[in-house]
């Protein structure tokens, strides 16, 4: 029973972390300015919508999972 929800729990935790990093509740160190690290800063900005989306997907999958 619990094993069926492990994947959803991991997705939920990852979504919560991404949301916290995206909204700057948790700092994510981006090493030095420059073009080499610009993609990393861009990804962190996308965490604002990717994190909540991952949380929603995890909750929907947990509800839809057969018991």
C-alpha positions, 0 to 999 in steps of 0.5 A: 500500500505505502509502496504505491505512493512513494513515487508521488511522495518524491514528486511532491517533495521535489515540487515543494523544493522547486517552488521554494527555490523559485520564489526565493524562500530557499537560496540556490547559489548560482556561481558567478555572472556570465553566459556560462551560468545564465541558463542556470539562472533562467531555469531557477526562474522557471521553478516558479511555475514548474514547482506548483505544476509538479505538486499538482501532478503528484496530488492528482496521481496520488488521488487517482492511484488504485488503493 
